Amino acid sequence: MKIIIIGGKGTAVNIADHIINAQRVHGETIEFLGYAIDDPSLKDSINGHPIVCTTDKLLHTFGHYSDVKFIFSLYKPEKMIERIQLLKSFGISGDKFYTFIHPTSYVSEHVKLGIGNVVLSNCSINTNVSIGNYNIINSNVVIEHDSNIGDNNFISAAACVGSSVDIKNGSFIGLNSSIRERTVIHNFSFVGIGSNVLKDVDAGTIVYGNPAKERKNDI
């Protein structure tokens, strides 16, 4: 399978390196083709890997190749709704998106996993977890049993999601944060770095701290 990443900064570059590592070190039968991104300042390559096209040309250029799949990685905490709308605007069918799980991560056989997800290195996703579509789960994340992750969420490195947690859609969970068991994180919420979330988070809310509390829109 050949992979093109939609995006080309930050986590997109991390995902590319993980794909290459999975192929070269762990023998995975996948190949990273390059990036689809619209930023002309990046010119024609990133870290020696080509920018193959702009996002508006992706489907027309590569959509007819059965062995080419896409990963969406254009999330940004203050632009989650906008970026999700962008993804939908591409009109790319779900079967063209690839779910990448780095070989060093553990995913229970009892996990329900949707399309277009990314699970980077050294994660542990435990029994009876349900994960929707187009989520990015960064390195060293733990998701405990019976939790539910919806669609289009970004879970930063070393976050710990307790058991029976429900993270709805389009939320950003910051580095090294912890979510208490049976907590609900509603749509388009932001959890700041190193936060300890002990109670439900309302939709569109910014919380951070220990314990995490609602804050003004200052991200």
C-alpha positions in Angstrom: 0.0 0.0 0.0 1.2 3.5 -0.9 0.3 6.5 1.4 -0.1 10.2 0.7 -0.5 12.5 3.8 -2.8 15.5 3.4 -0.8 18.1 5.3 2.9 18.7 5.6 3.7 20.4 8.9 4.0 19.2 12.5 2.2 15.9 13.1 2.0 15.2 9.4 5.8 15.0 9.2 5.8 12.8 12.3 3.3 10.4 10.7 5.5 10.2 7.6 8.5 9.3 9.7 6.5 6.6 11.5 5.3 5.1 8.2 8.9 5.0 6.9 10.1 3.4 10.2 7.3 0.8 10.0 8.5 -0.1 6.6 12.3 0.0 7.1 12.6 -1.3 10.6 9.5 -3.5 11.1 9.0 -4.8 7.6 5.5 -3.4 7.0 4.4 -3.5 3.4 3.6 0.2 3.1 5.3 3.0 1.2 5.2 6.8 1.9 4.7 8.6 -1.5 4.6 12.2 -0.2 2.4 15.1 0.9 -0.6 16.9 -0.5 -0.5 20.5 0.8 -1.3 24.0 -0.4 1.6 26.0 1.2 3.9 27.3 -1.6 6.6 28.3 0.9 7.3 24.6 1.3 8.3 24.4 -2.4 8.5 20.9 -3.7 9.6 18.7 -0.8 9.7 18.2 3.0 12.6 16.4 4.6 13.5 15.1 1.2 10.0 13.7 0.5 8.0 15.2 -2.4 5.0 17.3 -2.3 3.0 15.4 -4.8 0.2 17.9 -5.4 -2.1 20.5 -3.8 -5.1 19.2 -1.9 -7.6 20.2 -4.6 -5.8 18.0 -7.1 -5.4 15.0 -4.9 -8.5 13.1 -5.8 -8.2 13.8 -9.5 -4.5 12.8 -9.6 -4.4 9.7 -7.3 -8.0 8.7 -6.7 -8.1 6.1 -9.5 -5.1 4.2 -8.1 -6.4 1.3 -6.0 -3.1 0.9 -4.1 -2.8 4.6 -3.1 -4.5 5.7 0.1 -4.7 9.0 2.0 -4.2 10.1 5.6 -5.7 13.5 6.7 -3.4 15.4 9.0 -4.4 19.1 8.9 -5.8 19.5 12.4 -5.1 22.6 14.5 -6.6 23.3 17.9 -8.2 26.7 17.0 -9.4 25.5 13.6 -10.9 22.1 14.2 -14.3 22.9 12.7 -12.8 24.6 9.7 -10.4 21.7 9.0 -13.2 19.1 9.4 -15.2 21.0 6.8 -12.2 21.1 4.6 -11.8 17.3 4.8 -15.5 16.9 3.8 -15.1 19.4 0.9 -12.6 17.1 -0.8 -15.4 14.6 -1.6 -13.1 11.7 -1.0 -14.8 8.4 -0.3 -14.0 6.7 3.0 -12.4 3.7 1.3 -9.6 5.9 0.0 -8.4 6.6 3.6 -5.8 4.5 5.3 -5.7 3.6 9.0 -2.1 3.5 10.1 -1.1 1.7 13.4 2.6 1.8 14.2 3.9 -1.8 14.9 5.1 -0.8 18.4 1.5 0.0 19.6 -0.9 -2.4 21.2 -4.4 -2.4 20.0 -6.7 -5.0 21.6 -8.5 -7.4 19.2 -11.7 -6.2 20.8 -11.2 -2.6 19.7 -13.7 -1.2 17.1 -11.8 1.0 14.7 -13.2 3.2 11.9 -11.5 4.6 8.8 -8.6 7.0 8.4 -7.2 6.8 11.9 -3.6 7.1 12.9 -2.0 5.4 16.0 1.6 6.4 16.4 4.3 4.5 18.4 4.0 2.9 21.8 0.3 3.5 22.4 -1.9 1.1 24.3 -5.6 0.9 23.3 -7.4 -1.6 25.5 -10.3 -3.9 25.3 -13.8 -2.8 24.1 -12.6 0.7 23.1 -14.5 2.2 20.1 -12.8 4.6 17.8 -14.6 6.4 15.0 -13.0 8.0 11.9 -10.1 10.4 11.1 -8.6 10.5 14.6 -4.9 11.1 15.3 -3.6 9.3 18.4 0.0 10.4 19.0 2.8 8.4 20.6 2.6 7.0 24.1 -1.2 7.5 24.5 -3.1 5.1 26.7 -6.9 4.6 26.1 -8.4 2.4 28.8 -11.1 -0.1 28.4 -14.7 0.6 27.3 -13.9 4.2 26.2 -15.4 5.8 23.1 -13.6 8.1 20.8 -15.8 9.7 18.1 -14.6 11.4 14.9 -11.9 13.9 14.0 -10.2 14.1 17.4 -6.5 14.9 18.0 -5.0 13.2 21.1 -1.6 14.5 21.8 1.4 12.5 23.0 1.4 10.8 26.4 -2.2 11.6 27.1 -4.0 9.1 29.3 -7.7 8.4 28.7 -9.4 6.6 31.6 -11.9 3.8 31.3 -15.4 4.4 30.0 -14.5 7.9 28.9 -16.5 9.4 26.0 -14.7 11.9 23.7 -17.2 13.1 21.2 -16.1 14.8 17.9 -13.5 17.3 16.9 -11.7 17.8 20.2 -8.1 18.5 20.9 -6.5 16.7 23.9 -3.2 18.3 25.0 0.1 16.7 25.7 0.4 14.7 28.9 -3.1 15.3 30.0 -5.3 12.8 31.9 -9.0 12.2 31.6 -10.8 10.7 34.5 -12.9 7.5 34.0 -16.5 8.0 33.0 -15.9 11.6 31.9 -17.5 13.0 28.8 -15.6 15.5 26.5 -18.3 17.1 24.3 -17.8 18.3 20.7 -15.0 20.7 19.7 -13.5 21.1 23.2 -9.9 21.9 24.0 -8.0 20.3 26.9 -4.7 22.0 27.6 -1.2 20.6 28.2 -0.7 18.6 31.4 -4.4 18.9 32.5 -6.2 16.6 34.9 -9.8 16.4 33.7 -12.0 15.3 36.5 -15.5 16.2 35.3 -17.4 16.5 32.0 -16.4 19.2 29.5 -19.1 21.1 27.7 -19.1 21.5 23.9 -16.8 24.2 22.6 -15.1 24.7 26.0 -11.4 25.3 26.8 -10.2 23.7 30.0 -6.8 23.3 31.5 -5.0 23.0 34.8 -5.0 20.6 37.7 -7.8 20.1 38.2 -8.8 21.3 34.8 -11.2 24.3 34.8 -13.0 26.2 32.1 -11.0 29.1 30.8 -11.5 32.0 28.3 -10.7 31.6 24.6 -7.0 32.2 25.0 -5.4 29.4 22.9 
